[in-house]
Amino acid sequence: MTVRRLTRLGAGGAQGDFFELALDFPGAEGSAWGKWRPGQFVMVRPEGFGMDPLMGRPFSIARADEEHGVCVLFQVVGRGTAKLAALRPGDRVTMWGPLGNAFAARPGVPTLLLAGGIGIAPFLEYVKRHSASADLRLIFGHRPPLDCYPFAEMAALAACEAHRETCPDDLQAFIALLGEVIPQYCPDGLILACGPLPFLRTVGRVAGEAGGRAQLSLENRMACGVGACLGCVTEHKEHGPLSVCARGPVFWSDEISL
Protein backbone atom coordinates (compact mmCIF):
# COMPACT_ATOMS: atom_id res chain seq x y z
CA MET A 1 0.00 0.00 0.00
CA THR A 2 1.25 3.50 -0.85
CA VAL A 3 0.82 6.77 1.00
CA ARG A 4 -1.34 9.07 -1.09
CA ARG A 5 -1.03 12.13 1.14
CA LEU A 6 -0.45 13.22 4.72
CA THR A 7 -2.32 16.37 5.73
CA ARG A 8 -1.70 18.30 8.93
CA LEU A 9 -4.91 19.26 10.75
CA GLY A 10 -4.77 22.51 12.69
CA ALA A 11 -1.62 24.31 13.70
CA GLY A 12 -0.36 21.65 16.13
CA GLY A 13 1.92 22.81 18.90
CA ALA A 14 2.02 22.16 22.62
CA GLN A 15 -1.09 19.96 22.63
CA GLY A 16 0.14 17.68 19.87
CA ASP A 17 0.24 17.42 16.12
CA PHE A 18 -2.78 16.03 14.26
CA PHE A 19 -2.82 14.47 10.81
CA GLU A 20 -5.04 12.79 8.27
CA LEU A 21 -3.19 9.96 6.55
CA ALA A 22 -4.60 8.83 3.18
CA LEU A 23 -3.51 5.51 1.69
CA ASP A 24 -4.31 4.12 -1.72
CA PHE A 25 -7.80 2.64 -1.83
CA PRO A 26 -7.63 -1.12 -2.57
CA GLY A 27 -10.82 -1.01 -4.65
CA ALA A 28 -14.38 -1.78 -3.61
CA GLU A 29 -15.45 -4.33 -6.18
CA GLY A 30 -14.87 -7.87 -5.01
CA SER A 31 -13.16 -6.84 -1.79
CA ALA A 32 -14.10 -6.22 1.84
CA TRP A 33 -13.75 -2.51 1.18
CA GLY A 34 -16.98 -2.55 -0.74
CA LYS A 35 -18.83 -3.40 2.46
CA TRP A 36 -16.84 -1.59 5.19
CA ARG A 37 -18.84 0.31 7.79
CA PRO A 38 -18.05 3.14 10.26
CA GLY A 39 -16.62 1.76 13.47
CA GLN A 40 -14.28 -0.68 11.77
CA PHE A 41 -10.53 -0.10 11.85
CA VAL A 42 -7.27 -0.82 10.06
CA MET A 43 -3.79 -1.73 11.22
CA VAL A 44 -1.02 0.33 9.63
CA ARG A 45 2.68 -0.45 9.68
CA PRO A 46 5.05 1.61 7.53
CA GLU A 47 7.94 -0.31 5.99
CA GLY A 48 10.14 2.40 7.48
CA PHE A 49 9.38 1.12 10.97
CA GLY A 50 12.01 -1.59 10.51
CA MET A 51 12.10 -3.36 13.87
CA ASP A 52 11.33 -0.23 15.91
CA PRO A 53 8.51 -0.27 16.67
CA LEU A 54 7.84 -3.88 15.84
CA MET A 55 4.06 -3.82 15.61
CA GLY A 56 1.63 -1.78 13.56
CA ARG A 57 -0.77 0.81 14.89
CA PRO A 58 -4.61 0.58 14.92
CA PHE A 59 -6.78 3.41 13.61
CA SER A 60 -10.50 3.88 13.12
CA ILE A 61 -11.37 4.31 9.46
CA ALA A 62 -12.42 7.93 9.00
CA ARG A 63 -13.38 7.42 5.35
CA ALA A 64 -12.49 5.10 2.49
CA ASP A 65 -13.33 5.45 -1.17
CA GLU A 66 -11.70 5.95 -4.54
CA GLU A 67 -11.76 9.75 -4.22
CA HIS A 68 -10.18 10.09 -0.78
CA GLY A 69 -8.34 6.79 -0.33
CA VAL A 70 -8.32 4.94 2.99
CA CYS A 71 -8.12 7.77 5.53
CA VAL A 72 -7.28 7.66 9.21
CA LEU A 73 -6.80 10.44 11.73
CA PHE A 74 -4.05 10.40 14.31
CA GLN A 75 -2.40 12.50 16.95
CA VAL A 76 1.32 12.25 17.57
CA VAL A 77 1.57 10.70 21.02
CA GLY A 78 4.58 8.37 20.85
CA ARG A 79 7.34 6.81 18.79
CA GLY A 80 5.06 5.06 16.31
CA THR A 81 2.84 8.03 15.53
CA ALA A 82 5.90 10.29 15.32
CA LYS A 83 7.25 8.05 12.58
CA LEU A 84 3.87 8.06 10.86
CA ALA A 85 3.99 11.85 10.84
CA ALA A 86 7.25 11.67 8.88
CA LEU A 87 5.70 9.70 5.99
CA ARG A 88 5.75 11.19 2.52
CA PRO A 89 3.58 10.53 -0.56
CA GLY A 90 4.78 7.39 -2.24
CA ASP A 91 6.14 5.77 0.94
CA ARG A 92 5.16 2.15 1.36
CA VAL A 93 3.12 0.86 4.30
CA THR A 94 1.52 -2.45 5.18
CA MET A 95 -2.18 -2.07 5.94
CA TRP A 96 -4.58 -4.84 6.95
CA GLY A 97 -8.32 -4.37 7.24
CA PRO A 98 -11.10 -3.43 7.36
CA LEU A 99 -11.19 -5.17 10.73
CA GLY A 100 -13.69 -5.51 13.55
CA ASN A 101 -17.38 -4.80 13.83
CA ALA A 102 -19.19 -1.51 13.31
CA PHE A 103 -21.61 0.92 14.91
CA ALA A 104 -25.31 0.24 14.47
CA ALA A 105 -27.30 2.52 12.17
CA ARG A 106 -31.07 2.82 12.53
CA PRO A 107 -32.61 5.45 10.25
CA GLY A 108 -35.67 6.93 11.88
CA VAL A 109 -34.31 6.39 15.39
CA PRO A 110 -32.95 9.42 17.30
CA THR A 111 -29.21 8.84 17.44
CA LEU A 112 -26.73 10.50 19.79
CA LEU A 113 -23.08 10.46 18.75
CA LEU A 114 -20.62 11.12 21.56
CA ALA A 115 -16.98 11.70 20.64
CA GLY A 116 -13.98 12.50 22.79
CA GLY A 117 -10.82 13.81 21.14
CA ILE A 118 -9.54 11.74 18.24
CA GLY A 119 -12.54 9.46 18.89
CA ILE A 120 -14.38 11.66 16.45
CA ALA A 121 -12.77 9.73 13.57
CA PRO A 122 -15.35 6.96 12.96
CA PHE A 123 -18.22 9.44 13.07
CA LEU A 124 -17.00 11.38 10.05
CA GLU A 125 -18.20 8.72 7.65
CA TYR A 126 -21.11 7.75 9.91
CA VAL A 127 -22.60 11.24 9.54
CA LYS A 128 -21.97 11.30 5.79
CA ARG A 129 -23.61 7.93 5.21
CA HIS A 130 -26.63 8.29 7.45
CA SER A 131 -29.81 8.52 5.42
CA ALA A 132 -31.66 10.69 7.97
CA SER A 133 -29.22 13.30 9.25
CA ALA A 134 -32.07 15.08 11.06
CA ASP A 135 -32.02 12.15 13.50
CA LEU A 136 -28.37 12.75 14.41
CA ARG A 137 -26.87 14.85 17.16
CA LEU A 138 -23.11 14.89 17.76
CA ILE A 139 -21.61 16.11 21.03
CA PHE A 140 -17.85 16.47 20.81
CA GLY A 141 -15.50 17.01 23.74
CA HIS A 142 -11.94 18.11 22.99
CA ARG A 143 -8.88 19.84 24.44
CA PRO A 144 -6.78 20.99 21.43
CA PRO A 145 -8.25 23.63 19.08
CA LEU A 146 -11.28 22.57 17.07
CA ASP A 147 -9.46 22.90 13.74
CA CYS A 148 -7.38 19.84 14.70
CA TYR A 149 -10.46 17.77 13.89
CA PRO A 150 -12.81 17.45 10.89
CA PHE A 151 -15.61 18.99 12.94
CA ALA A 152 -16.64 21.69 10.46
CA GLU A 153 -17.14 19.07 7.73
CA MET A 154 -19.49 17.15 9.99
CA ALA A 155 -21.32 20.23 11.26
CA ALA A 156 -22.31 20.99 7.68
CA LEU A 157 -24.23 17.72 7.54
CA ALA A 158 -25.85 17.25 10.96
CA ALA A 159 -26.48 18.90 14.33
CA CYS A 160 -23.06 19.07 15.96
CA GLU A 161 -21.82 20.88 19.03
CA ALA A 162 -18.30 21.11 20.40
CA HIS A 163 -17.21 21.63 23.99
CA ARG A 164 -13.59 22.45 24.68
CA GLU A 165 -11.94 21.54 27.97
CA THR A 166 -9.45 24.14 29.13
CA CYS A 167 -9.84 23.78 32.91
CA PRO A 168 -11.34 21.34 35.46
CA ASP A 169 -14.60 23.29 35.51
CA ASP A 170 -15.02 22.64 31.77
CA LEU A 171 -14.71 18.91 32.37
CA GLN A 172 -17.33 18.97 35.09
CA ALA A 173 -19.65 20.96 32.87
CA PHE A 174 -19.18 18.43 30.08
CA ILE A 175 -19.95 15.51 32.39
CA ALA A 176 -23.06 17.34 33.57
CA LEU A 177 -24.10 17.82 29.94
CA LEU A 178 -23.76 14.10 29.29
CA GLY A 179 -25.88 13.45 32.36
CA GLU A 180 -28.56 15.71 30.97
CA VAL A 181 -28.58 14.60 27.32
CA ILE A 182 -27.99 10.84 27.42
CA PRO A 183 -31.22 10.06 29.36
CA GLN A 184 -33.17 11.80 26.58
CA TYR A 185 -32.13 8.91 24.31
CA CYS A 186 -32.99 6.15 26.78
CA PRO A 187 -34.30 3.55 26.40
CA ASP A 188 -35.31 3.69 22.73
CA GLY A 189 -32.75 5.95 21.07
CA LEU A 190 -29.35 4.93 19.81
CA ILE A 191 -26.27 6.13 21.70
CA LEU A 192 -22.84 5.64 20.13
CA ALA A 193 -19.56 6.70 21.72
CA CYS A 194 -15.86 6.68 20.93
CA GLY A 195 -13.09 8.26 22.96
CA PRO A 196 -10.88 7.81 26.01
CA LEU A 197 -11.74 5.16 28.58
CA PRO A 198 -12.95 7.54 31.35
CA PHE A 199 -15.25 9.15 28.80
CA LEU A 200 -16.66 5.76 27.77
CA ARG A 201 -17.13 4.77 31.40
CA THR A 202 -19.17 7.90 31.99
CA VAL A 203 -21.31 7.30 28.91
CA GLY A 204 -21.98 3.68 29.87
CA ARG A 205 -22.77 4.57 33.47
CA VAL A 206 -25.18 7.39 32.62
CA ALA A 207 -26.95 5.30 29.99
CA GLY A 208 -27.32 2.40 32.42
CA GLU A 209 -28.69 4.62 35.17
CA ALA A 210 -31.26 5.98 32.72
CA GLY A 211 -32.43 2.50 31.76
CA GLY A 212 -30.67 2.38 28.41
CA ARG A 213 -27.37 1.26 26.98
CA ALA A 214 -24.83 2.62 24.55
CA GLN A 215 -22.49 1.21 21.96
CA LEU A 216 -18.91 1.94 22.95
CA SER A 217 -15.89 1.71 20.66
CA LEU A 218 -12.92 0.68 22.81
CA GLU A 219 -9.45 2.04 22.16
CA ASN A 220 -7.51 -0.76 23.86
CA ARG A 221 -3.89 -1.05 22.73
CA MET A 222 -3.86 -3.43 19.75
CA ALA A 223 -0.75 -5.00 18.29
CA CYS A 224 -1.93 -7.55 15.72
CA GLY A 225 -5.56 -6.66 14.99
CA VAL A 226 -6.66 -10.28 14.56
CA GLY A 227 -6.87 -11.63 18.10
CA ALA A 228 -3.54 -13.47 18.06
CA CYS A 229 -1.41 -11.48 20.50
CA LEU A 230 -4.07 -10.99 23.24
CA GLY A 231 -2.78 -7.49 23.83
CA CYS A 232 -6.20 -5.80 23.82
CA VAL A 233 -8.29 -8.04 26.07
CA THR A 234 -11.36 -6.67 27.82
CA GLU A 235 -13.73 -8.34 30.25
CA HIS A 236 -17.02 -9.47 28.74
CA LYS A 237 -19.67 -10.13 31.40
CA GLU A 238 -20.90 -13.32 29.74
CA HIS A 239 -17.89 -14.65 27.84
CA GLY A 240 -15.03 -13.53 30.10
CA PRO A 241 -11.80 -12.07 28.68
CA LEU A 242 -11.86 -11.53 24.92
CA SER A 243 -9.87 -9.64 22.32
CA VAL A 244 -11.22 -6.21 21.46
CA CYS A 245 -9.76 -6.36 17.95
CA ALA A 246 -11.39 -9.69 17.06
CA ARG A 247 -14.70 -9.33 18.93
CA GLY A 248 -15.07 -5.55 18.87
CA PRO A 249 -14.02 -2.82 18.92
CA VAL A 250 -17.72 -1.87 19.37
CA PHE A 251 -19.56 -3.36 22.35
CA TRP A 252 -22.83 -2.66 24.09
CA SER A 253 -22.10 -0.94 27.37
CA ASP A 254 -24.02 -3.50 29.46
CA GLU A 255 -21.99 -6.38 28.00
CA ILE A 256 -18.56 -5.38 29.28
CA SER A 257 -16.83 -4.25 32.46
CA LEU A 258 -14.71 -1.13 32.01
Beta strands, then each sheet from edge to edge (+ up, - down):
strand 1: 3-9
strand 2: 18-23
strand 3: 41-46
strand 4: 57-60
strand 5: 63-65
strand 6: 69-75
strand 7: 93-99
strand 8: 111-116
strand 9: 136-142
strand 10: 159-164
strand 11: 190-194
strand 12: 215-217
strand 13: 233-236
strand 14: 240-243
strand 15: 250-252
strand 16: 256-257
sheet 1: 1+ 2- 6+ 5-
sheet 2: 4+ 3- 7+
sheet 3: 10+ 9+ 8+ 11+ 12+ 15-
sheet 4: 14+ 13- 16+
end
